[in-house]
Each structure stands twice: as C-alpha cells, then as structure tokens.
Amino acid sequence: MVASKREDLFIRLEDCTEKLQYMVNSIIERYGFDKMATANKEEAIIFACSKGNIGTELEITRDYVWKINEIRQELEELDFNEQETNNGKM
C-alpha cells in the first residue's frame, strides 16, 4: 500500500512539475519576458492590456507550486511513517 501511495505521489509530482514548466515557459514566451525591453509603443500597449491575463496565468502557476509543495510534504510524511514503522520492528 505504501509503495502504491508513493508511486501515485511521484506521478502527481511529475505531472505538476511538467505543467509548471509549461506555464512558466509559456508566460515567458507569450509576453516577451525573454526580451530585454519593449521595442516600441505598440508593444508596450499590448503588454499593458495583457496584464490581466498575465496575472491569471501567474495564479495558475502559483497553484502548481502549492500542489508540488503539498506532494513533497506527503512524501516526507510517508517516509517518516515508514521509518517509524521500520524502527518499531527492530
């Protein structure tokens, strides 16, 4: 049971990590965060109009970070409980 729980957590962790990576890369690419500066007034206006979308995408990204942290805590608890069980058997 512990092995299947651990496997499920690792699958969820991998899934969230891939989604987080996609979101970060997408935000950087879509809104030109990889550029040094806005090239012209038109790009600046488009960027300013995209502020709401950027905020929403950053909130989604934050949710994935929270999920990853929750999964890490679950894995740590699982490891701790497993160690406690093994120490009790000795």
Secondary structure as GFF3:
##gff-version 3
##sequence-region A 1 90
A	DSSP	alpha_helix	2	30	.	.	.	ID=ss1
A	DSSP	alpha_helix	41	49	.	.	.	ID=ss2
A	DSSP	alpha_helix	51	89	.	.	.	ID=ss3
###
